[in-house]
Amino acid sequence: MDELEKINPFHILAQRLTRIEHMLVCLMENTDVNPASISPQQPELLSITEAARFLGLSKQAVYRHIGKISHYKRNGRLYFKRQELIEYVEQGRRIARKSLPGRH
């Protein structure tokens, strides 16, 4: 290793990252951890703004559909559960015409 590689912080970071990745692989091989199941903790309850962002709608659109969307109200504020929003979207599933039998 030449003198520049010893001083280059990116080279040092790359070495450390490689070592960390190796340690994680070793840990995961010795445990029953599924890498796909590891995700950042997400809040269970969403505000109206977060729910609108999650659904890809404006806040006004969420308010317009409030009778169709499961929600909770406490102290004048609306809250939504992430899973219930997913279920709301899934209830609107439509079958594409091309996939219906006898259609081409």
Backbone as numpy.savetxt, mean C-alpha at the origin, in Angstrom:
# Nx Ny Nz CAx CAy CAz Cx Cy Cz
42.73 -2.80 -3.15 41.87 -1.63 -3.15 42.77 -0.40 -3.15
42.54 0.47 -4.09 43.38 1.66 -4.12 42.87 2.71 -3.14
43.62 3.78 -3.02 43.33 4.82 -2.02 41.99 5.51 -2.26
41.59 5.70 -3.54 40.32 6.36 -3.85 39.13 5.53 -3.37
39.20 4.21 -3.52 38.10 3.36 -3.09 37.91 3.41 -1.58
39.00 3.60 -0.84 38.91 3.69 0.62 38.22 4.98 1.04
38.38 6.04 0.26 37.84 7.35 0.63 36.43 7.57 0.06
36.11 6.97 -1.08 34.84 7.18 -1.75 33.67 6.72 -0.85
32.83 7.66 -0.39 31.73 7.28 0.50 30.70 6.37 -0.18
30.55 6.50 -1.50 29.59 5.65 -2.20 30.06 4.20 -2.23
31.35 4.02 -2.34 31.89 2.66 -2.31 31.69 2.05 -0.92
31.93 2.84 0.10 31.74 2.38 1.48 30.27 2.04 1.71
29.36 2.91 1.24 27.92 2.65 1.40 27.51 1.38 0.66
28.05 1.19 -0.53 27.71 -0.01 -1.31 28.17 -1.26 -0.57
29.35 -1.23 0.01 29.85 -2.37 0.78 28.94 -2.65 1.98
28.57 -1.61 2.69 27.72 -1.79 3.87 26.34 -2.31 3.48
25.79 -1.78 2.40 24.49 -2.24 1.93 24.54 -3.71 1.54
25.59 -4.11 0.88 25.75 -5.52 0.51 25.81 -6.39 1.76
26.53 -5.93 2.77 26.64 -6.69 4.01 25.29 -6.78 4.72
24.53 -5.70 4.74 23.20 -5.69 5.36 22.26 -6.63 4.62
22.29 -6.58 3.28 21.44 -7.48 2.50 21.79 -8.93 2.78
23.06 -9.24 2.89 23.49 -10.61 3.20 22.97 -11.04 4.57
23.06 -10.15 5.56 22.57 -10.47 6.90 21.06 -10.71 6.87
20.31 -9.91 6.12 18.86 -10.09 6.01 18.52 -11.44 5.38
19.23 -11.79 4.34 18.98 -13.10 3.70 19.22 -14.21 4.71
20.31 -14.12 5.47 20.60 -15.14 6.48 19.50 -15.21 7.54
19.04 -14.06 7.99 17.97 -14.03 8.98 16.69 -14.65 8.43
16.35 -14.31 7.20 15.12 -14.81 6.62 15.19 -16.31 6.35
16.37 -16.82 6.06 16.52 -18.25 5.86 16.34 -19.01 7.16
16.64 -18.38 8.28 16.55 -19.03 9.59 15.23 -18.78 10.30
14.31 -18.07 9.66 12.99 -17.81 10.24 11.92 -18.14 9.22
10.68 -18.12 9.66 9.55 -18.38 8.76 8.94 -17.08 8.26
9.76 -16.12 7.91 9.29 -14.82 7.45 9.14 -14.85 5.94
7.98 -14.44 5.49 7.72 -14.33 4.06 8.00 -12.88 3.67
8.99 -12.61 2.79 9.31 -11.22 2.44 8.12 -10.46 1.88
7.21 -11.13 1.20 6.04 -10.45 0.62 5.08 -9.96 1.69
5.13 -10.59 2.88 4.21 -10.19 3.94 4.71 -9.00 4.73
5.94 -8.59 4.50 6.50 -7.45 5.23 6.09 -6.18 4.51
5.33 -5.35 5.19 4.91 -4.08 4.61 4.86 -3.04 5.72
5.01 -1.78 5.35 4.94 -0.74 6.37 3.56 -0.73 7.02
3.52 -0.40 8.28 2.26 -0.33 9.02 1.39 0.77 8.43
0.17 0.42 8.08 -0.76 1.40 7.52 -1.87 1.63 8.52
-2.30 2.88 8.67 -3.37 3.15 9.62 -4.66 2.47 9.20
-5.39 1.95 10.18 -6.66 1.26 9.90 -7.74 2.27 9.51
-7.80 3.39 10.22 -8.83 4.40 9.94 -8.23 5.54 9.11
-8.98 5.93 8.09 -8.55 7.01 7.21 -9.47 8.21 7.36
-8.92 9.39 7.25 -9.72 10.61 7.25 -10.40 10.74 5.89
-11.25 11.74 5.74 -11.93 11.96 4.46 -10.91 12.25 3.35
-9.88 13.02 3.69 -8.84 13.36 2.71 -8.07 12.12 2.30
-7.70 11.28 3.27 -6.96 10.05 2.98 -7.82 9.07 2.19
-9.10 8.98 2.55 -10.01 8.09 1.84 -10.17 8.54 0.38
-10.31 9.84 0.17 -10.44 10.37 -1.19 -9.18 10.05 -1.99
-8.02 10.25 -1.41 -6.76 9.94 -2.09 -6.68 8.44 -2.40
-7.07 7.62 -1.43 -7.03 6.16 -1.60 -7.93 5.72 -2.75
-9.11 6.32 -2.86 -10.08 5.96 -3.90 -9.80 6.66 -5.23
-8.93 7.67 -5.21 -8.66 8.42 -6.42 -9.79 9.36 -6.78
-10.49 9.84 -5.76 -11.62 10.75 -5.95 -11.35 12.07 -5.24
-12.16 13.05 -5.54 -12.09 14.30 -4.78 -12.86 14.10 -3.47
-12.61 14.98 -2.53 -13.36 14.90 -1.27 -14.85 15.10 -1.53
-15.19 16.00 -2.45 -16.59 16.26 -2.78 -17.26 15.00 -3.33
-16.53 14.22 -4.13 -17.10 12.99 -4.68 -17.35 11.97 -3.57
-16.46 11.90 -2.60 -16.65 10.99 -1.47 -17.89 11.42 -0.69
-18.03 12.73 -0.43 -19.22 13.23 0.27 -20.49 12.90 -0.50
-20.46 13.01 -1.84 -21.64 12.71 -2.65 -22.05 11.24 -2.54
-21.09 10.34 -2.35 -21.36 8.92 -2.29 -21.39 8.38 -0.86
-21.47 9.27 0.11 -21.34 8.86 1.52 -22.42 7.85 1.92
-23.57 7.88 1.28 -24.63 6.92 1.60 -24.31 5.51 1.15
-23.36 5.36 0.22 -23.00 4.06 -0.31 -21.71 3.51 0.31
-20.95 4.38 0.96 -19.64 4.00 1.50 -19.74 3.83 3.02
-19.29 2.70 3.53 -19.27 2.50 4.99 -18.34 3.52 5.62
-18.81 4.14 6.69 -17.99 5.14 7.37 -18.38 5.22 8.83
-17.58 5.93 9.58 -17.79 6.14 11.01 -17.71 7.64 11.27
-18.52 8.10 12.19 -18.53 9.52 12.50 -18.31 9.69 14.00
-17.34 10.49 14.35 -17.04 10.77 15.75 -16.60 12.22 15.85
-17.23 12.94 16.75 -16.90 14.36 16.98 -16.95 15.18 15.69
-17.94 14.88 14.86 -18.13 15.65 13.64 -17.17 15.30 12.51
-16.36 14.29 12.70 -15.40 13.89 11.66 -15.76 12.51 11.10
-15.49 12.33 9.83 -15.74 11.06 9.16 -14.46 10.23 9.11
-14.61 8.94 9.34 -13.49 8.01 9.27 -13.90 6.81 8.42
-12.93 6.23 7.73 -13.18 5.10 6.84 -12.15 4.03 7.11
-12.59 2.76 7.07 -11.64 1.66 7.18 -11.16 1.30 5.78
-9.86 1.11 5.67 -9.24 0.81 4.38 -9.89 -0.41 3.73
-10.10 -1.49 4.48 -10.68 -2.72 3.93 -12.11 -2.48 3.44
-12.87 -1.67 4.15 -14.25 -1.38 3.72 -14.27 -0.54 2.44
-13.26 0.30 2.25 -13.17 1.06 1.00 -12.87 0.11 -0.16
-12.00 -0.85 0.09 -11.68 -1.84 -0.94 -12.94 -2.63 -1.29
-13.71 -3.03 -0.28 -14.95 -3.77 -0.52 -15.95 -2.92 -1.29
-16.02 -1.63 -1.00 -16.92 -0.72 -1.73 -16.55 -0.71 -3.22
-15.27 -0.61 -3.51 -14.82 -0.58 -4.91 -15.12 -1.93 -5.58
-14.88 -3.02 -4.86 -15.11 -4.34 -5.44 -16.58 -4.60 -5.71
-17.47 -3.97 -4.98 -18.91 -4.14 -5.21 -19.32 -3.57 -6.56
-18.55 -2.65 -7.09 -18.86 -2.03 -8.37 -18.28 -2.77 -9.56
-17.78 -3.97 -9.33 -17.14 -4.75 -10.40 -18.13 -5.03 -11.52
-17.66 -4.85 -12.74 -18.46 -5.13 -13.92 -17.69 -6.12 -14.79
-18.41 -7.01 -15.46 -17.78 -7.97 -16.37 -17.71 -7.32 -17.74
-16.52 -7.36 -18.34 -16.33 -6.76 -19.66 -17.14 -7.54 -20.69
-17.71 -6.84 -21.66 -18.56 -7.47 -22.67 -17.81 -8.53 -23.46
-16.54 -8.31 -23.73 -15.77 -9.26 -24.53 -15.61 -10.59 -23.81
-15.66 -10.58 -22.50 -15.46 -11.83 -21.76 -16.76 -12.61 -21.53
-17.89 -12.04 -21.93 -19.16 -12.75 -21.80 -19.25 -13.84 -22.86
-19.83 -14.99 -22.51 -19.98 -16.08 -23.50 -20.81 -15.64 -24.70
-20.39 -16.04 -25.89 -21.14 -15.74 -27.11 -20.84 -14.36 -27.68
-19.98 -13.59 -27.05 -19.63 -12.25 -27.55 -18.23 -12.27 -28.14
-18.03 -11.55 -29.20 -16.70 -11.45 -29.82 -16.38 -10.03 -30.16
